[in-house]
Amino acid sequence: MTAPAEPWTRRAPVDLPGPEGDNSIAREPLWYAYGTGVDAPEPPPWTWEATPPPDAHVPPPPPRPAGPATLLPPGTTDHLSALPYPHVPAPGGPAAPDALAHALTATFAPLRREPENPYNEHRPYASPRCLFPVHAFVGDGRDWRLLEPTRHTLTGPGTGTPTRIALTGRYTAIPRAYQWFRGSLVAIETGMVLRALSLGLELFGTPATLTPPTPDGPNLLRDLGMDQTWEWSLPWLVELAEAPGAGREANGFMETPVPEGDPSLTDVVRVNRAQGHVPRGAGNCATSHNAPAPLTTAVPPTVPHSPHTPTWSDLLWHRHSGRMPRSLHGMDSAKCLTPLPTSTLTTALAWLGVPPPHPTLAAAFDEVTVTAVVQHIDGHTPGVHRTHNGTAHLLRRDPTAPAGLEANYGYGLTPVNGCGIANAPLTVFFSVRPRELFARFGPAGWSAAQHACGWAVHGLCLAAAAEGLFARPVRAFKEIQTKEVIGLGEDETIVLSAVVGVPRETGGAVLDLRT
């Protein structure tokens, strides 16, 4: 994370994106173009394209390969219930029987269904509309099988011992109305999945390495059984430490383009395929950009025990994004009648301070500025803080900042939508300067920063659960006005944010789906 800086010490450029469409979805392609060197970029022509409403979207069926479905073994919850939080098994110890299968269940399998929630089912990590576009394929060195979390199966050919996992996101699983934002949602969720999987492997004593997308990623997508590779993001590869290298040669496969009629998806795929190149000026990171690296810890070295979540099973169960009653949308945070404990912020900072696992992602996260709007937390001044290396530095005392954020949120309080930002004790923003990001990493830096922010925000979600709170990743703030509230420079863009609130009891049923 970048060190705190006074935003007014920088001279504002005059070639920034204009104010058209002041929301995350509309402004993202402008910031990407600005990062590549385009001055005063204009909205792409597809911005005004008519698209079906999101609720009309029907997700495509799972990319299920031919072959048998093998059930994952039960008992994951029993194991996690016996493991006290925040204890992590020492590396190098004996792995649990069926360790990889249990790690996959702990990462991906549904935890619960909430009948009064308009979106279901709920997994250990957040996903917009519970779409979960990122898929996992499990390979044995020859064949690949699809992990189907809702069926608790590995489906497809292959009887060998699983040794690797490919993670790839399906853009067409997200409503077309999201246009360019489909790429960002997949990239951010990939980062969240990387942290969830890293944690799952860690809790079941399974060391692994991580390899970023490579230029021949479309070949791997074909190996996974994808004919329409343009639907999918370039895969990240997780390999068990004792497994031999992948050793796969490129076969000269040429991708078919996105079919006509969805020009924003054409741009999404173009941006994703810009990964896999050596970053410019990245120092030691340049030599290891595409090389495997250890999948490092997902857990802070020191966090306090939690009265809310005494075991890891409790922690994952209690992670949620803020519930509303009677199928209403949005979130609601109860007012803090007394200050929350200091640990509310210190635990969040500890989880935010764990770097992503690969040098490429860790270097990208160094370019991210993390800003926290704080109120009602014991020992911390209400207002805007910059965070760095596990410490919050007060930028401006401002008790009105949370109300200013809610006023600039795209989904305000209505008869059918909750919005508790003004009451939330903590709202966190992740931002970058696109020109500086591209100068260091080239176009690959865009996706790398989104992955890194996804990794960080999932840690924040777990920190909130440990404190008895909810955390909701969001991208609906009006960017220009919000940057003024939190003191960002004009040449910065918000990659991701999360609202941490005090949950209200809705009285609705919660159905336990754990195994």
C-alpha positions in Angstrom: 0.0 0.0 0.0 1.2 3.5 -0.8 2.3 5.6 2.1 -0.1 8.4 3.2 0.2 11.6 1.2 -1.5 14.9 1.3 -3.7 15.0 -1.9 -3.4 18.8 -2.3 0.4 18.6 -2.7 0.0 17.2 -6.2 -0.8 19.4 -9.2 -4.0 18.3 -10.8 -3.6 17.3 -14.5 -5.8 19.0 -17.0 -6.2 15.9 -19.3 -8.3 13.8 -16.9 -11.6 12.0 -17.8 -14.5 14.4 -17.9 -17.4 14.3 -15.5 -19.8 12.3 -17.7 -21.6 9.5 -16.0 -20.2 10.0 -12.5 -20.4 6.3 -11.4 -18.0 3.4 -11.3 -19.5 1.6 -14.3 -19.4 4.6 -16.6 -16.0 6.0 -15.6 -13.9 2.8 -15.5 -13.2 2.6 -19.3 -12.2 6.3 -19.2 -9.7 5.7 -16.4 -8.3 2.7 -18.3 -7.8 4.8 -21.4 -6.3 7.6 -19.3 -3.8 5.1 -17.8 -2.7 4.0 -21.3 -1.8 7.7 -22.1 -5.0 8.9 -23.7 -5.6 12.5 -22.6 -9.2 13.6 -21.8 -10.6 10.2 -22.9 -14.1 10.1 -24.2 -16.8 7.5 -23.3 -16.7 4.5 -25.7 -19.5 4.3 -28.3 -21.2 1.4 -26.6 -21.8 3.5 -23.4 -25.3 4.3 -24.6 -26.1 0.9 -26.0 -29.5 -0.4 -24.9 -29.2 -3.5 -22.8 -31.7 -5.8 -21.1 -32.3 -5.0 -17.4 -30.2 -7.0 -15.0 -33.1 -8.9 -13.5 -33.8 -10.3 -17.0 -30.4 -12.0 -17.1 -30.4 -15.8 -17.1 -26.9 -17.2 -16.2 -25.5 -19.8 -18.6 -25.5 -23.4 -17.4 -22.3 -24.7 -15.7 -19.5 -25.6 -18.1 -19.9 -29.2 -17.1 -17.6 -31.6 -18.9 -18.6 -35.2 -19.9 -17.7 -37.7 -17.2 -18.7 -38.9 -13.8 -19.5 -36.7 -10.8 -17.4 -37.5 -7.7 -18.8 -36.4 -4.4 -16.6 -34.3 -2.1 -16.3 -35.9 1.3 -18.3 -34.5 4.2 -16.7 -33.4 7.5 -15.3 -30.0 6.5 -17.4 -28.2 9.0 -16.5 -30.6 11.8 -12.8 -30.0 11.1 -13.2 -26.2 11.0 -15.3 -26.3 14.2 -12.4 -28.0 16.0 -9.9 -25.4 14.8 -9.9 -22.3 17.1 -9.8 -18.9 15.4 -7.3 -17.3 14.7 -4.9 -20.4 15.1 -3.5 -21.7 11.9 -1.8 -25.1 11.7 1.9 -24.9 11.5 3.3 -25.3 8.0 5.0 -28.5 7.2 2.7 -30.6 9.5 0.7 -33.6 8.4 -2.2 -32.8 6.1 -5.7 -33.8 7.0 -7.1 -36.8 5.1 -8.7 -35.6 1.8 -7.1 -32.2 2.6 -7.6 -30.7 -0.9 -11.2 -31.8 -1.1 -11.9 -30.2 2.3 -10.0 -27.0 1.3 -12.2 -26.7 -1.8 -15.3 -27.2 0.3 -14.2 -24.6 2.8 -13.5 -22.1 -0.1 -16.4 -22.6 -2.5 -19.3 -24.6 -1.0 -22.5 -22.8 0.0 -22.8 -22.1 3.7 -26.5 -21.0 3.9 -29.6 -20.0 2.1 -31.6 -17.0 3.3 -35.2 -17.2 2.1 -35.9 -13.5 2.7 -32.8 -12.5 0.7 -33.5 -11.7 -3.0 -30.1 -13.4 -3.9 -29.0 -16.9 -2.8 -27.0 -19.0 -2.0 -24.2 -17.6 0.2 -20.6 -18.9 0.1 -17.6 -18.0 2.3 -16.8 -15.0 0.1 -19.0 -12.2 -1.3 -20.3 -12.1 -4.9 -22.6 -9.6 -6.6 -26.1 -11.0 -6.8 -24.7 -14.3 -5.7 -23.6 -14.9 -9.3 -20.2 -16.4 -8.5 -18.7 -16.0 -12.0 -15.3 -17.4 -11.0 -15.0 -21.1 -11.5 -12.5 -23.7 -10.3 -11.2 -26.6 -12.3 -9.2 -29.3 -10.6 -6.6 -31.2 -12.6 -4.5 -34.3 -12.1 -1.8 -33.5 -14.7 -3.8 -35.0 -17.6 -7.5 -34.3 -17.2 -9.6 -31.5 -15.7 -12.8 -31.7 -13.7 -15.2 -28.9 -12.8 -15.8 -28.1 -9.2 -19.5 -27.7 -8.8 -19.9 -26.2 -5.3 -23.8 -26.4 -5.1 -23.6 -30.2 -6.0 -20.5 -30.8 -3.8 -18.9 -32.6 -6.7 -16.0 -32.7 -9.1 -17.4 -33.5 -12.5 -15.5 -34.7 -15.5 -13.0 -37.3 -16.6 -9.9 -38.2 -14.6 -9.2 -40.6 -11.7 -5.7 -39.4 -10.8 -4.7 -37.5 -7.7 -5.7 -33.8 -8.0 -2.6 -31.6 -8.1 -3.7 -28.3 -9.5 -6.5 -25.8 -9.6 -7.3 -23.4 -12.4 -9.3 -20.3 -11.6 -11.2 -18.5 -14.4 -14.1 -16.1 -14.5 -17.0 -16.3 -16.9 -18.0 -12.8 -18.1 -21.3 -14.0 -19.6 -22.4 -15.1 -16.1 -22.9 -11.4 -15.3 -25.8 -9.4 -16.8 -24.9 -7.6 -20.0 -26.2 -4.4 -18.5 -23.0 -4.2 -16.5 -21.1 -3.8 -19.8 -17.4 -3.1 -19.1 -17.9 -3.6 -15.4 -18.2 -7.4 -16.1 -14.4 -7.5 -16.4 -13.9 -5.6 -13.2 -16.3 -7.8 -11.2 -14.5 -11.0 -12.4 -11.1 -9.5 -11.7 -12.1 -8.4 -8.2 -13.8 -11.7 -7.4 -10.7 -13.6 -8.6 -8.7 -11.8 -5.9 -11.3 -12.6 -3.3 -11.3 -16.3 -4.4 -7.5 -16.3 -4.2 -7.6 -15.3 -0.6 -10.4 -17.7 0.3 -8.6 -20.6 -1.4 -5.3 -19.6 0.2 -7.0 -19.7 3.6 -8.7 -23.0 2.8 -5.5 -24.6 1.8 -3.7 -23.2 4.8 -6.3 -24.5 7.3 -6.0 -28.0 5.9 -2.2 -28.0 5.7 -1.8 -28.0 2.0 1.0 -25.8 0.7 0.8 -24.6 -2.9 2.2 -22.3 -5.5 0.5 -19.6 -7.6 1.2 -18.8 -11.3 -0.4 -15.7 -12.8 -2.0 -15.7 -16.2 0.3 -16.1 -19.2 0.0 -15.1 -22.8 -0.9 -18.7 -23.8 -3.8 -18.7 -21.3 -6.4 -19.3 -24.1 -4.6 -22.6 -24.6 -5.3 -23.6 -21.0 -8.9 -22.5 -21.4 -9.2 -25.0 -24.3 -7.6 -27.7 -22.1 -10.3 -26.9 -19.6 -12.9 -27.7 -22.3 -13.9 -24.1 -23.3 -14.7 -23.7 -27.0 -15.8 -20.1 -26.6 -12.7 -19.0 -24.7 -13.7 -15.3 -25.1 -16.3 -15.9 -22.4 -13.6 -16.5 -19.8 -10.8 -14.7 -18.1 -7.2 -15.9 -18.4 -6.7 -18.6 -15.7 -4.7 -18.3 -12.5 -3.0 -21.7 -11.7 -2.6 -23.0 -8.1 -0.4 -26.1 -7.9 0.1 -28.3 -4.8 3.7 -28.0 -3.6 4.5 -31.6 -4.1 3.0 -31.7 -7.6 5.3 -31.7 -10.7 5.3 -28.6 -12.9 2.5 -28.2 -15.5 4.8 -28.7 -18.4 2.3 -27.8 -21.1 3.3 -26.5 -24.5 1.4 -23.9 -26.4 -0.4 -25.4 -29.4 -0.8 -22.3 -31.6 -4.5 -22.0 -30.9 -6.0 -18.7 -32.1 -9.0 -17.4 -30.1 -12.2 -16.6 -31.9 -13.4 -13.1 -31.3 -16.4 -12.0 -29.3 -19.5 -12.4 -31.5 -20.9 -9.1 -32.9 -23.5 -7.4 -30.8 -21.7 -7.1 -27.5 -19.0 -4.4 -28.1 -18.3 -3.7 -24.4 -17.4 -7.4 -23.9 -15.0 -7.1 -26.8 -13.2 -4.4 -24.8 -13.4 -6.5 -21.6 -11.7 -9.4 -23.2 -9.0 -7.1 -24.8 -8.1 -5.7 -21.4 -8.0 -9.2 -19.8 -5.7 -10.5 -22.6 -3.2 -7.7 -21.9 -2.0 -9.6 -18.9 0.9 -12.0 -19.0 3.5 -9.4 -20.0 6.6 -8.4 -18.1 5.9 -5.2 -16.2 7.9 -2.1 -16.9 10.2 -0.8 -14.2 9.0 -3.4 -11.7 12.4 -4.1 -10.3 12.9 -7.7 -9.1 9.2 -8.4 -9.8 10.0 -8.3 -13.5 11.9 -11.5 -13.5 9.2 -13.4 -11.6 6.1 -11.9 -13.2 4.9 -15.2 -14.8 6.9 -17.6 -12.5 5.2 -19.7 -9.8 5.5 -18.3 -6.3 4.5 -19.8 -2.9 0.8 -19.2 -2.0 1.6 -17.3 1.2 -0.5 -16.9 4.3 -3.9 -15.3 4.1 -4.0 -14.7 7.9 -2.4 -11.8 9.8 0.5 -12.9 12.2 -1.2 -11.4 15.2 -5.0 -10.8 15.7 -6.9 -11.2 18.9 -9.2 -14.0 19.8 -12.9 -13.3 19.0 -15.8 -13.8 21.4 -18.0 -13.7 18.3 -16.2 -16.4 16.3 -14.3 -18.8 18.5 -13.6 -21.2 15.6 -12.9 -20.9 11.9 -16.2 -22.5 11.1 -17.9 -19.7 13.1 -15.9 -17.0 11.3 -16.9 -18.2 7.8 -20.5 -18.7 8.9 -20.8 -15.2 10.3 -19.3 -13.4 7.2 -22.1 -11.7 5.4 -22.8 -8.5 3.5 -25.6 -6.9 5.6 -29.1 -8.4 5.7 -32.4 -6.8 5.0 -35.9 -8.1 5.9 -38.7 -9.1 3.6 -36.7 -9.5 0.4 -35.6 -5.8 0.5 -32.4 -4.9 -1.3 -29.3 -3.1 0.1 -28.0 -3.1 3.7 -28.7 -1.4 7.0 -26.3 -0.6 9.8 -27.6 -0.1 13.3 -26.6 3.1 15.1 -23.7 2.7 17.6 -25.2 3.9 20.9 -21.8 3.3 22.6 -18.4 3.2 20.9 -17.2 0.0 19.4 -14.0 -1.5 20.8 -10.6 -0.4 19.5 -10.2 -3.9 18.0 -12.8 -3.0 15.4 -10.2 -1.0 13.5 -7.0 -2.8 14.6 -8.4 -6.2 13.4 -9.4 -4.7 10.1 -6.0 -3.1 9.6 -4.3 -6.3 10.4 -6.3 -8.2 7.8 -5.8 -5.4 5.3 -2.1 -5.5 5.9 -1.5 -9.0 4.7 0.0 -8.7 1.2 -1.3 -10.7 -1.8 0.6 -13.9 -2.4 2.5 -13.4 -5.7 5.2 -10.7 -6.2 3.1 -9.3 -9.1 0.1 -8.8 -6.9 2.1 -7.6 -3.9 3.8 -5.0 -6.1 0.5 -3.9 -7.6 -1.0 -3.5 -4.1 1.9 -1.2 -3.2 0.4 1.2 -5.7 -3.0 1.1 -3.9 -4.0 3.9 -1.5 -6.3 2.7 1.3 -8.6 5.3 3.0 -10.8 4.6 6.0 -13.8 6.7 7.1 -14.1 6.0 10.8 -16.7 6.9 13.5 -17.9 5.5 16.8 -14.7 3.4 17.4 -13.0 3.8 20.7 -9.7 5.6 20.6 -10.0 6.8 17.0 -10.9 10.3 15.9 -14.0 10.4 13.7 -13.1 11.4 10.1 -10.9 10.4 7.2 -7.8 8.2 7.8 -5.1 6.8 5.5 -3.9 3.4 6.4 -0.4 2.1 5.8 1.4 -1.0 7.2 -1.4 -1.8 9.7 -1.6 1.8 11.0 -4.3 4.4 10.5 -3.1 8.0 10.1 -5.7 10.8 10.6 -6.0 12.9 7.4 -8.9 15.1 8.5 -11.2 15.1 11.5 -14.7 15.1 10.0 -17.7 13.6 11.9 -19.9 14.5 8.9 -17.9 12.3 6.4 -20.1 9.1 6.8 -23.2 11.2 6.0 -21.4 12.7 3.1 -20.6 9.2 1.8 -24.3 8.1 2.0 -25.4 11.2 0.2 -23.1 10.2 -2.7 -24.0 6.5 -2.8 -25.9 5.3 -5.9 -28.4 3.2 -4.0 -29.8 5.5 -1.3 -32.5 4.8 1.3 -35.9 4.1 -0.4 -39.0 2.1 0.4 -37.4 -1.0 -1.2 -33.7 -0.4 -0.5 -31.7 -0.1 2.7 -28.6 2.1 3.0 -26.8 2.3 6.4 -23.6 4.1 5.3 -24.2 7.1 7.5 -24.4 4.8 10.6 -21.5 2.5 9.5 -18.5 2.7 11.9 -16.1 2.0 9.0 -16.0 2.5 5.3 -12.9 1.6 3.4 -11.8 2.8 -0.1 -9.1 1.4 -2.4 -7.8 3.8 -5.0 -5.0 4.0 -7.6 -3.4 6.6 -9.9 -3.8 4.9 -13.3 -1.0 6.8 -15.0 1.5 5.7 -12.3 0.1 2.2 -12.3 0.5 1.8 -16.0 3.9 3.4 -16.0 5.1 0.7 -13.6 3.3 -2.4 -14.9 1.9 -1.6 -18.3 -1.7 -2.6 -19.1 -1.3 -5.7 -16.9 -1.3 -3.4 -13.8 -5.0 -2.7 -14.2 -6.2 -6.3 -13.6 -3.4 -6.9 -11.0 -4.6 -3.9 -8.9 -8.2 -5.2 -9.1 -7.0 -8.7 -8.0 -5.0 -7.2 -5.1 -8.0 -5.1 -3.9 -10.2 -8.2 -4.1 -7.7 -10.1 -1.9 -7.7 -7.2 0.6 -11.4 -6.7 0.8 -12.1 -10.4 1.5 -9.7 -10.0 4.4 -11.7 -7.0 5.6 -14.9 -9.1 5.3 -13.4 -11.8 7.6 -12.1 -9.1 10.0 -15.7 -7.7 10.2 -17.1 -11.1 11.0 -14.6 -11.6 13.8 -15.9 -8.4 15.3 -19.5 -9.3 15.0 -20.0 -6.9 12.1 -20.9 -7.2 8.4 -18.8 -6.0 5.5 -20.3 -5.2 2.1 -18.0 -4.7 -0.9 -19.5 -2.0 -3.1 -18.8 0.0 -6.3 -21.8 2.3 -6.3 -20.4 5.6 -5.0 -20.5 8.6 -7.2 -16.8 9.0 -7.8 -16.1 12.7 -8.2 -18.1 13.8 -5.0 -16.8 10.9 -3.0 -13.2 11.7 -3.8 -13.8 15.1 -2.3 -15.2 13.6 0.9 -12.2 11.3 1.4 -9.5 13.6 0.1 -8.3 11.8 -3.0 -6.4 13.5 -5.8 -8.2 14.3 -9.1 -6.0 11.8 -10.9 -7.0 8.9 -8.6 -9.8 6.5 -9.2 -11.6 4.3 -6.7 -11.1 0.6 -7.5 -13.2 -0.8 -4.8 -14.8 0.0 -1.4 -16.5 -1.8 1.5 -19.0 -0.7 4.1 -18.5 -2.2 7.5 -21.7 -2.0 9.6 -23.5 -3.2 12.7 -26.0 -5.9 11.6 -29.7 -5.6 12.5 -31.7 -8.7 13.4 -34.2 -9.3 10.6 -36.0 -12.3 12.1 -35.7 -14.2 8.9 -34.7 -17.8 8.6 -31.2 -18.9 7.8 -30.8 -22.4 6.4 -27.6 -24.2 7.1 -26.1 -25.9 4.0 -22.7 -26.8 5.5 -21.3 -30.3 5.2 
